[in-house]
Amino acid sequence: MKAMNQKPLVLILCTGNSCRSHLAEGLLRQFAGDFIEVASAGSKPAGYVHPLAIQVMREAGVDISAHTSKHMNEFLSREVETVITVCGNADQACPMFPGQSNRHHWPFEDPAHAVGTEEEKLAVFRCVRDEIAVAFHAYADGRRDAGKAKGGT
């Protein structure tokens, strides 16, 4: 049973938990960390957070350098209110989590597959970061508005 002051957990999943899910986790935590807990994980974690993801988030004023790549099974014993998958493979592999009442699938291009010069790869990472920011900012605003409508925060 969830404590009254405990924030609902939103878990963001992708396959490798090295890029997209960390971009989304960092951004959603910035947009809504005051009223939801945010975490990310993968179905086949890469074991690291991509350095270019860390770099483009730093450019946006969000530090994800302490993030770690985790397996989604680490959350099977936790109450997860909402699961958001950001790639097709994670959507297909996603189990039901205890307490889960919402599931969303918002696929984004995997910037880890970008080719070209360092600057060309960074451009792809920035584009994906910005697309994720739009989606997750709207999600945070919607959650905030719904909370206000219910008389909450």
N, C-alpha and C positions, 0 to 999 in steps of 0.2 A: 504494500500500500504506500502511495506517495505521500510524503509529508506535505502539510499545507503550504510551507514556504519554499518547497522544492520546485524549481523551474521544470517545465516539460522538456524532455530531450528530443531534439531533432537530429537524426543520424543521416549523414550524407554519404552515399555509397558510390564507388566506381570499382572497376576491376583491380587496378594496380595500387590505388590510394597513393599516387605519387604526384598528381597534377590537379586535375579538375576538382576532385573532392576537397583538396586542401585549399584551392582558390575559393571554392564555395564556402567552406568552413570558416576561413578567415573573414570573408566578406559578410556572411550572415552573422557571425559573432559581433562584427563591428556594427551592423545595422540593427540587431535585435538581442544582443547579449544581455541587455538589462532585463529581459522577460522570458527568454528561452535559453536552455543549455544547448550547445552545438558541438557535435563531434563528427568525425569522418572515419571511414574504414573501407576496406576492399575485400573482394571475394578471393583474389589472389594477390596479396600485397607485394609490392616491389621491394619493400624493405628500406626505402629512402624517399625523401621528398625531393623532387626535381629542382636542381639549383636555379633554373630559369623561372620556375614558379615562385621561388623565394624572392628572386630579384624583381619580378614584375609586381609582386605584392608590396615589396618594400617601396617601389616607386609610387604605389597608391597609398602609402602611409600605413600599411598593415604588415606586422612582423609575424611571419609563419616559420621562422627559422628554428623554433623549438618543437615544431610539429614532428610526429613520427608516423610511419606507415604501420597501420594496424589491420588485423584480420577482423572481419565482421562478426565472427563467432565470439569475440571478446565482449560483445554487447548482448548475447543471448540470455544472460542472467539479469539484465537491466530492463527497467520499464522504458520502452522507447515509444513516445507518442506518435512521432511522424518519421517516416523514412522517405528520403528523396534520392532517387538514383539519377546519376548524371551521365551514364553510358548504358548502352543496350545490354552488354554482357552482365553487368551487375543487376540490371532489372530482371533478367532471366534467372539469375542465381540467388536472388534475394529471398531469404526465409521470412516467416512472420516472427516478429519480436514480441515479447511479453508486453501487454498493454497497448500495442500498436493500434491506433485508430485511424491513421491517415497514411496514404502512400501516394507519392507523385513521381512521375518519370519525366525528367527534363534532360534530354540528351544534348551534349555539347561535343564539338570536335575535340579530338585528343591532341593537344599541342605537343606532346612528347614525340609525335610522329612528324613534326615539322622538319623540313630539309632546307638546305641552303646555308648561307653565311650565318654567323652568330646574330647579326642584326635582323636578318630575315626570320630566323627562328624566334627572336624576341618579339617581332611584329606579330607573329601568330599567337604567342603566349599573351601578349597585350590584348589582342582582339578577343580571344576566348575569355580572358579575365573580365573585359568590359561587358561581354554578352552575359556572363554569369552574374556580374554586378547588377545589371538591369533586372534580370529575373528574380534574384534573391532580395533585391531592395523592394521590389513590388510585393514579394511574398511577406517580407517583414512588415511592410506598411499594412498589408491586408490583415496580418495577425494582430497588429497593434490596434487597427480600427475595430476588429472583431472583439478584442478585449475591452475596448472602451464602450462598445455597444452593450456588453454584458456587465458593465459597471466596474471592470477591472482596470489594469494599467494599460 
